[in-house]
Amino acid sequence: MAKLIYDQENNQSLELPVYEATEGPSVIDITSLYKQSGMFTYDPGFLSTASCESKITFIDGDKGILRYRGYDIAELAEKSDFLEV
């Protein structure tokens, strides 16, 4: 799926890929943003930016969620040893 973004100031449309998340919000791939628009993004503190793709972890710091392969990390730390994880 792609997201069409319209820049009124420059009268141009940008098409950016959207990826559905297994859990949490979907993401917009801005890899081609600079090439299409000549602009960069600004996200102080990386609050709305994913730095990598992970198929084994999920983190939502605001809600205190940290999962490893679908399991709550606190449960793994309490009930499992290193070799099991």
Residue pairs with C-beta under 8 A, 6 or more apart in sequence:
1 17
1 18
1 20
2 15
2 16
2 17
2 18
3 15
3 16
3 17
3 18
3 28
4 13
4 14
4 15
5 13
5 14
5 15
5 16
6 12
6 13
6 14
7 13
7 14
7 37
10 37
12 36
12 37
14 33
14 36
14 37
15 36
16 28
16 29
16 30
16 32
16 33
16 36
17 28
17 29
18 26
18 27
18 28
18 29
19 26
19 27
19 29
20 26
21 27
22 58
23 58
23 67
24 58
24 60
27 50
30 41
33 39
33 40
33 41
34 40
41 49
43 49
56 68
56 69
57 66
57 67
57 68
57 69
58 65
58 66
58 67
59 65
59 66
59 67
65 72
66 72
66 73
66 74
67 73
68 76
68 85
76 85
